[in-house]
Amino acid sequence: TGNFTVQLTDVSSGVTDTTDDIEVTEAAEGSAEFADSTVTQQRGDIVELTVNVTSVEDAGVKIGSESSGFLINGTVTDENDDDQVTIRLNNVNFNTVANSNDTAIFVEETPDNVLAASNYNLRVLPTTDDTTPDNADDPGDVQTGSLVIEERFTENFRTHVAPGAQFGSLDFNDDDTVDVEDIQTGIQDDLITQRNQVAAGDVLIHQVVASGLDGFVNPDTVDP
């Protein structure tokens, strides 16, 4: 780094010219940080963490700590050059993927069954090698955050009954199956009724309004 001049000579004429001072500086160092310093989710659901990156593609990410009973380390890569990577962490089976064609590779070190309700440290560091948030040459490069896992809740549980003889005709969206969308339409149109008793041959439908289920019903943690 510093100020330099460049002298140019025409070999045929011998004429020499010198440029003005040229300032040479170090290339800007990359940075990585969490888009939200605090992320909150319920037990059993899928956590979304967005890492913003500048002048780098890769960042090392650490979630949790040994003392908290949960720790995973990994690397995320901004493959589509939009300067961010969103990580989806299933806190049931700890499957971790990245959205939008980006990549995330994580290693479970101290997983638990289902992530307990607590606060967990988040650390991220821009990296182009095997540097991690724990062995960074400059600790000031490490950005921090918090993952808050709250207890899940069940708001409501209802049972509905659909006439067995007519259940196949409830395919309102014509996709050759009676799915959740069809059942919701049937409830709205009073073709499916809320009852706690079911006759032989009819179809019993359970409706659960609750948090903390996404990680169980979406074990692959893919973006819906």
N, C-alpha and C positions, 0 to 999 in steps of 0.2 A: 504494500500500500504506500501511497505518497504521491507527490507531484513529479511528472516526468515530461520531457520533450523528446520528439522524434526528429532526427535529421535525415533528410532525403537527398540523394545525389543522383543527377542524371548522368549515367555513365558515358554517354556519347558527347555531351557538351561540357560536363564537369560542373554544371551549375548546381549549387547546394541551397537548400531551403530548410528552415527549421519550423516546426509547428509551435503553436502556443502551448502553454502548460496543460497537461492532461492529468486529471486527478484519478487515481486508481484506488478504489476502496474494496474492502472485503465483500464477498457476496452476502446478501441478506440471509441470515439464518432462518430456518423454518420454525414454525410454531404449531402447537396443537393445544386445544382446550375444549372443555365440554360446553356445548351450547347452553345448557342449563346447569348451574352449579349445584342445584338440588333437584333430584328426581324422586317422585313418590309413586309407589304402586302397592297393591295388596298382595298378600301371600297367595300363591297359586296362579297368579296372572303372569303376563309377559311384560318385561321391562323394556322400554325403548330409551337408549342413550345415544345422543348425537355428538360426534366429535368433529369440531371444525379444524381444518388443517390449512396452513399457509406455507407456500414454497416447499412443501414436502408432500409425498404421497402416503408415507407410512407413519404410523404412530403406535407406540407401545401403551397398552392399557392394563391397569391392575384394578380389580374389583374385590373389595374385602381385605381381610388380613388374617393371619394365623390366629391372632388373639380373639377375633370375632367368630371363629369356627367356620368361616367361609372364605375361600380365596381362589380366584382364577386369574391367570395372566394370559395375555394374548397380544396379537398384532392386527391392526386394521389397515386396509389399503384403499385409497381413493382411486378406484379403477376408472371412473367415468369423469374425472377432472371437474367435479362440481364443488370441490373444497370442503366436502363433509362426508362423513360416514355414519350411518345410523345403525346401531347394534341392537338386535332383538335378543334378549336374554330370557329364556324360559326358567322361572325360578322354581319349577317342579323337577325337571330332569337336567337343567343347566345346559341344554342345547343352545348354542349361540350362533346366530347368522347375521349377515349384513344385508341391508336393503339395496335396491337399485344397481345391481351388478357389481357392487363393491365386494370386498372380501373381508372375512374376519376369521382368524384362527386362534382358538383359545385352548388352554390346557387347564383341566380341573386339578386343583392341588388338595383342597380340603373341602369337598362338597358335603352337604347335609342332605337329608331326605327332601324336605321342602324348606326353602329359605325362611328362617325364623323372622318374626317381626322384630326389627331392630334398625339401627343406623349403620351403614357400611361405607367405608372410605372408598373414594374414587380417585385414581391418579392416572395422568396421561402425559406422554412425552413424545415429541417428534423424534423420529429415528430413521436412520438409513442402514443400520447394522443390527447387532444383537443387543444394543443398549436397551435397558428396561428402566421403568420408574425407580427401581431400587439401586441400580448401579450407574446412574447418570453422573457424568463428569461435573456438571453444573446443576446442583439441586434446584436452582432458580428456574431451570427449563421445565420442571415438573409442575403441571397445573393440577389442582385438586378439586374435588367435589364430594357430594354426599348422596348415597342411595338410601332412601327411607322406605322400609317395607312395613306396611301396616297390617293389622289383623284383617282377614277377610270377613264378609258379612253375608247373611242370607236375609233378604228383604221380604220375600214372599214365596210361598209354595202352594200351588193350586192344582186341582185335578179337573180335567175336562173329559167329556165323553162324546164320541162321534158314532153315529149309527153304522154298524158294521156293514150292512148291505149297501150303504151309500158312500162308504169311505173312499173307494176307488174313483168316484166321480168328483172328488174334491181337488182334482188336479187343475186348479184355475189357471196356472201359468203354462199349461200344455208342455211340460217337460217330461212327461211319462212317469212321473213319480209324485207322491204327495209329500212335500217337504215342509219346512218350517214356515216358509212364506205362504203356502197354501193353507196351513193350519191357522195362521194368524188371520187370513181372509175369512176362513170358515167361522172363527170366533166372532169377528166383526159382523158377519152376516147372520149370526145366531144359528148357524148350521151345526156348530159345535158348542155344546153347553157346559157350563161349570157345574159339576156334580161330584159328590163323594161316594156314589154308588154306581156300579156298572152292571148292565145285564149281560147274560151270556151271549156271545157273538158280537157285542159292540167293542169299540176300540177305546182304551183308556189312555189319556194323554196327560203327561206331567208337565207343568209349567213352573220353572224355577227362576226367580229373579234374585241373582246373587253375584257377588264379585268372587274373584279367586278361582274361577273355573277355566279360564282361557288356556292356561298352561297344561291342563289335563286333556281338554278337547282338541288342542292344537299342539301335539307333542313335537312336531317338526319345526315349530316356531316360525313358519313361513309367514310373510306379509299377506294378510287376507286381501 
